[in-house]
Amino acid sequence: MSEETQPAGLGDGLSPETTEQTSESTPSTGLDFSSPDTYKQFVDTLPEDIRGYKAFQETENLQSLANQLVNAQSALGKKRLEAPSEDWTDDNWNDFYSNMRPENDEYTVAEVSELSLPEELQGQNIDLPDDGIQQMVDLAGQMGLTQRQFDIMYQTTVQNLMQGNQQNSQGIDESLKNYKASLSADWQADFDVNLKQSKEAFSALAQDIPELNDLVQDPTIANHPGMLKLFHKVAQVSGDSLPSLANNPANGFGENSAMNIQAQIRDLDNSNQELIMSEPAMLKPADRAKREQLLQKRAELYTQLYR
C-alpha cells in the first residue's frame, strides 16, 4: 500500500501545488442566507436598541434583508412627494398635482378606433364634440390625473356614450316596429297608399311651413301613428275638395301624387261608369274598343298609385 508523500522541507507546504490540493479537499462553510435560524442569530448579535426596529422584526431571512437594502439604496436621490394634509392651500395641491399631470397638462386623446372596447361596441362610431373633449381634458388637469388615469376616464366616457346610443337605437327600432303594426292593423290593405298620401300632404304643407321639417328629425315623431293619420286626413280633405289636381295645379300635391291619381280614377269611373260596367259582347266594336282603352287607363293609374 502506497503512502502519500507529505511536504517535509521548509516552505514546501506553501507551494502552489500543495495549496491547490489542500483547498480542493476542504469543504465550504458558507452561510445559508435563506435560513430563518441564521437570520435570528444575526439579529441577536445587534445592539438591543437596534434589533427592536420593525424592519428587523418583520424580516424573515438575510436574503430578504439584503433585498430591502438594495431597494432602499436605489431609491436614494429620487424625488419624494409630500403626503397631502388637511391644511393644504390651492397652491399646495397644484404643486402636488403638477408632479403627476403630463407636462403643460397636454393629455393625449386617443382615437375611438384605438380604444379597447367590448366586442359588441367595436366598429361603432361616435361623434364627440371638440368642446366636450376639452372639458374632459380641463377636468383631468384640475383633478391632477396622470395620463393613464385620463385614458381610463376617457375610455369609460366613450363606452358609456356608445352603450347609451345603442340602447336608444334599439328602443327606437322597437317603437317603429310597434307603430307599423298599429297602422297596418288600422289601414290594412290601404297601408301603402295611405302612407304615401300622408307623406305627400306633409311635403306640400312643409313648403309653406318649413318648421315642420324640424319635427320629423326625431323618427319617433315622424313615424308616430298619430302624425301619419293626421296628414292622411289632410290629404283626404284636400282631395275631396279638389276633384283632380291636373285641373287644379294650385293644390300643391303634384300631378303624380296619390291624391291626384285617386281623383283621376274617380273621374274616370264617374264619367264612364255605364260603359265600364257594360257586357263587352253587347257593345258595338267602337264602344268595345273605347271600353278597353278606359280599362287600360284605369289599370295604369292603379299601377302608379301602388308603385
C-alpha positions as MATLAB code, in Angstrom:
seq = 'MSEETQPAGLGDGLSPETTEQTSESTPSTGLDFSSPDTYKQFVDTLPEDIRGYKAFQETENLQSLANQLVNAQSALGKKRLEAPSEDWTDDNWNDFYSNMRPENDEYTVAEVSELSLPEELQGQNIDLPDDGIQQMVDLAGQMGLTQRQFDIMYQTTVQNLMQGNQQNSQGIDESLKNYKASLSADWQADFDVNLKQSKEAFSALAQDIPELNDLVQDPTIANHPGMLKLFHKVAQVSGDSLPSLANNPANGFGENSAMNIQAQIRDLDNSNQELIMSEPAMLKPADRAKREQLLQKRAELYTQLYR';
ca = [
       0.000    0.000    0.000;
       1.447    3.294   -1.038;
       1.710    6.192    1.346;
       1.031    9.857    0.492;
       4.164   11.991    0.440;
       3.859   14.824    2.961;
       5.777   18.112    2.469;
       8.882   17.915    4.689;
      11.097   20.843    3.721;
      10.890   24.465    4.751;
       8.062   26.161    2.907;
       7.195   23.025    0.980;
       3.667   23.114    2.404;
       3.095   26.541    0.844;
       3.955   25.608   -2.736;
       1.183   26.237   -5.362;
       0.616   22.563   -5.922;
       0.197   21.822   -2.244;
      -2.122   24.830   -1.644;
      -4.393   23.872   -4.542;
      -4.710   20.292   -3.320;
      -5.499   21.468    0.220;
      -8.202   23.943   -0.875;
      -9.894   21.370   -3.080;
     -10.212   18.923   -0.243;
     -11.565   21.488    2.281;
     -15.404   21.623    2.407;
     -17.189   25.067    2.163;
     -18.525   26.576    5.381;
     -20.658   29.438    3.792;
     -23.814   30.821    5.450;
     -27.343   29.880    4.381;
     -28.868   33.342    3.677;
     -32.352   31.890    3.350;
     -32.340   30.249    6.797;
     -34.586   31.932    9.413;
     -32.385   30.480   12.178;
     -29.256   32.062   10.719;
     -31.070   35.393   10.453;
     -32.243   35.173   14.080;
     -28.683   34.545   15.228;
     -27.599   37.645   13.287;
     -30.313   39.841   14.815;
     -29.445   38.622   18.301;
     -25.898   39.979   17.829;
     -27.186   43.527   17.150;
     -27.358   46.142   19.892;
     -30.629   45.989   21.793;
     -31.784   49.459   20.701;
     -31.414   48.442   17.032;
     -32.710   44.884   16.968;
     -36.160   46.080   18.093;
     -36.781   48.059   14.910;
     -39.762   46.948   12.839;
     -37.609   46.356    9.775;
     -35.567   43.723   11.588;
     -38.524   42.149   13.355;
     -40.629   41.664   10.218;
     -37.832   40.363    8.006;
     -37.548   36.579    7.694;
     -34.013   35.969    6.470;
     -30.751   37.590    5.393;
     -31.693   37.384    1.711;
     -34.806   39.469    2.311;
     -32.808   41.968    4.365;
     -30.286   42.313    1.552;
     -33.082   42.936   -0.974;
     -34.525   45.678    1.224;
     -31.117   47.316    1.420;
     -30.722   47.262   -2.364;
     -34.211   48.749   -2.888;
     -33.594   51.480   -0.344;
     -30.253   52.321   -1.948;
     -31.804   52.589   -5.415;
     -34.495   54.947   -4.063;
     -31.953   57.418   -2.769;
     -31.888   60.584   -4.848;
     -35.375   60.086   -6.259;
     -37.966   62.822   -5.773;
     -40.319   62.132   -2.915;
     -43.820   63.684   -2.814;
     -45.034   65.166    0.425;
     -48.164   63.485    1.727;
     -51.229   65.771    1.437;
     -52.615   67.310    4.618;
     -55.929   68.911    5.543;
     -54.459   72.425    5.788;
     -53.089   72.459    2.234;
     -53.870   75.515    0.122;
     -54.788   75.512   -3.583;
     -51.147   76.234   -4.392;
     -50.037   73.213   -2.381;
     -52.494   70.988   -4.229;
     -51.497   72.422   -7.602;
     -47.820   71.732   -6.877;
     -48.719   68.206   -5.816;
     -50.803   67.521   -8.951;
     -48.184   69.060  -11.234;
     -45.905   66.128  -10.399;
     -48.490   63.684  -11.808;
     -50.075   65.580  -14.709;
     -48.489   65.454  -18.175;
     -46.234   68.398  -18.945;
     -48.289   71.546  -19.605;
     -51.453   69.474  -18.978;
     -51.230   68.207  -22.572;
     -53.132   64.938  -22.338;
     -53.054   62.625  -25.339;
     -56.570   61.875  -26.591;
     -56.803   58.517  -28.362;
     -58.918   57.885  -31.446;
     -62.089   55.916  -30.766;
     -60.778   53.114  -33.005;
     -57.726   52.781  -30.722;
     -59.729   52.144  -27.543;
     -60.120   48.686  -26.008;
     -63.906   48.493  -26.212;
     -66.187   45.492  -25.580;
     -66.780   43.336  -28.633;
     -70.404   44.471  -29.028;
     -69.255   48.112  -29.313;
     -66.308   47.605  -31.645;
     -66.762   49.116  -35.084;
     -69.306   51.648  -33.858;
     -68.647   55.302  -34.471;
     -69.472   58.186  -32.180;
     -69.190   61.897  -32.788;
     -67.519   63.518  -29.790;
     -67.687   67.325  -29.948;
     -64.368   69.105  -29.546;
     -65.669   71.224  -26.676;
     -66.776   68.076  -24.845;
     -63.309   66.545  -25.153;
     -61.721   69.808  -23.979;
     -63.951   69.800  -20.911;
     -62.672   66.318  -20.048;
     -59.068   67.461  -20.514;
     -59.645   70.516  -18.293;
     -61.311   68.395  -15.620;
     -58.462   65.877  -15.692;
     -55.971   68.726  -15.184;
     -57.947   70.098  -12.226;
     -58.049   66.633  -10.671;
     -54.338   66.115  -11.258;
     -54.875   62.901  -13.186;
     -51.988   61.068  -14.767;
     -52.153   60.205  -18.466;
     -53.117   56.646  -17.547;
     -55.940   57.844  -15.313;
     -57.166   60.195  -18.049;
     -57.139   57.297  -20.517;
     -59.375   55.292  -18.164;
     -61.778   58.217  -17.698;
     -61.896   58.943  -21.446;
     -62.497   55.321  -22.428;
     -65.202   54.904  -19.771;
     -66.965   58.053  -21.011;
     -66.855   56.932  -24.651;
     -68.032   53.440  -23.721;
     -70.974   54.786  -21.688;
     -71.999   57.094  -24.559;
     -71.848   54.220  -27.047;
     -73.918   51.959  -24.819;
     -76.460   54.746  -24.361;
     -76.700   55.287  -28.116;
     -77.046   51.558  -28.671;
     -79.875   51.274  -26.159;
     -81.570   54.349  -27.619;
     -81.303   52.926  -31.131;
     -82.760   49.614  -30.001;
     -85.613   51.459  -28.303;
     -86.348   53.454  -31.474;
     -86.337   50.298  -33.596;
     -88.803   48.670  -31.227;
     -91.057   51.750  -31.288;
     -91.057   51.889  -35.111;
     -91.932   48.207  -35.241;
     -94.898   48.792  -32.922;
     -96.000   51.877  -34.889;
     -96.055   49.938  -38.150;
     -98.005   47.086  -36.573;
    -100.589   49.559  -35.242;
    -101.032   51.345  -38.585;
    -101.122   48.076  -40.511;
    -103.954   46.879  -38.278;
    -105.886   50.115  -38.862;
    -105.208   50.685  -42.564;
    -104.815   47.020  -43.603;
    -104.667   46.745  -47.423;
    -104.559   50.536  -47.811;
    -101.402   50.875  -45.725;
     -99.019   51.688  -48.593;
    -101.382   54.118  -50.323;
    -102.338   55.890  -47.094;
     -98.703   56.214  -46.080;
     -97.883   57.696  -49.477;
    -100.741   60.192  -49.143;
     -99.564   61.212  -45.661;
     -96.042   61.879  -46.899;
     -97.285   63.865  -49.889;
     -99.537   66.005  -47.699;
     -96.678   66.679  -45.311;
     -94.326   67.648  -48.163;
     -96.904   70.037  -49.591;
     -97.510   71.767  -46.249;
     -93.809   71.863  -45.361;
     -93.196   74.049  -48.405;
     -95.208   76.785  -46.686;
     -94.362   75.769  -43.095;
     -90.677   74.724  -43.148;
     -90.653   74.384  -39.336;
     -92.487   71.094  -39.837;
     -89.213   69.611  -41.082;
     -87.702   70.140  -37.630;
     -90.384   67.924  -36.092;
     -89.634   64.928  -38.258;
     -85.916   64.850  -37.372;
     -86.968   62.617  -34.485;
     -88.004   59.257  -36.011;
     -90.357   58.524  -33.122;
     -92.337   61.649  -34.066;
     -92.031   61.322  -37.834;
     -93.392   57.765  -37.755;
     -95.915   58.087  -34.956;
     -99.352   56.781  -35.988;
    -100.985   59.996  -34.801;
     -98.795   62.136  -37.069;
     -99.310   59.910  -40.110;
    -103.067   59.700  -39.587;
    -103.234   63.494  -39.211;
    -101.560   64.168  -42.565;
    -103.532   61.374  -44.191;
    -106.688   63.150  -43.070;
    -105.311   66.402  -44.515;
    -104.731   64.587  -47.802;
    -108.274   63.232  -47.812;
    -109.862   66.590  -47.076;
    -107.840   68.323  -49.760;
    -108.592   65.596  -52.275;
    -112.336   65.732  -51.633;
    -112.419   69.464  -52.208;
    -110.381   69.270  -55.425;
    -111.542   66.662  -57.952;
    -108.342   66.459  -59.985;
    -105.001   68.070  -59.483;
    -104.378   68.074  -63.206;
    -107.077   70.763  -63.432;
    -106.131   72.378  -60.126;
    -102.339   72.897  -60.014;
    -102.684   75.323  -57.087;
    -103.442   72.401  -54.748;
     -99.716   71.711  -54.277;
     -99.694   67.899  -54.058;
     -98.264   67.420  -57.567;
     -99.626   65.748  -60.663;
     -98.326   62.284  -59.736;
     -99.392   62.366  -56.098;
    -101.584   59.623  -54.665;
    -104.424   62.087  -54.146;
    -104.263   63.227  -57.773;
    -104.165   59.663  -59.091;
    -107.134   58.684  -56.938;
    -109.024   61.745  -58.159;
    -108.330   60.766  -61.775;
    -109.596   57.244  -61.090;
    -112.765   58.663  -59.546;
    -113.294   60.990  -62.507;
    -112.752   58.155  -64.964;
    -115.192   55.846  -63.124;
    -117.884   58.506  -62.647;
    -117.739   59.731  -66.236;
    -117.728   56.275  -67.837;
    -119.471   54.087  -65.278;
    -122.149   52.783  -67.662;
    -119.670   51.867  -70.378;
    -117.213   50.242  -67.972;
    -119.948   48.147  -66.356;
    -121.392   47.025  -69.722;
    -121.064   43.483  -71.085;
    -118.364   43.682  -73.813;
    -120.190   41.234  -76.101;
    -123.215   43.524  -76.187;
    -121.251   46.599  -77.275;
    -120.549   47.897  -80.727;
    -116.938   47.481  -81.898;
    -116.221   51.205  -81.424;
    -117.682   51.212  -77.870;
    -115.898   47.949  -77.041;
    -112.583   49.487  -78.150;
    -113.257   52.622  -76.055;
    -114.072   50.443  -73.034;
    -110.797   48.586  -73.436;
    -108.935   51.912  -73.549;
    -110.671   53.084  -70.359;
    -109.846   49.855  -68.517;
    -106.227   50.092  -69.687;
    -106.028   53.702  -68.462;
    -107.588   52.661  -65.157;
    -105.045   49.841  -64.747;
    -102.170   52.248  -65.450;
    -103.444   54.665  -62.809;
    -103.675   51.916  -60.196;
    -100.157   50.827  -61.107;
     -98.932   54.396  -60.433;
    -100.902   54.541  -57.204;
     -99.312   51.416  -55.718;
     -95.880   51.924  -57.169;
];
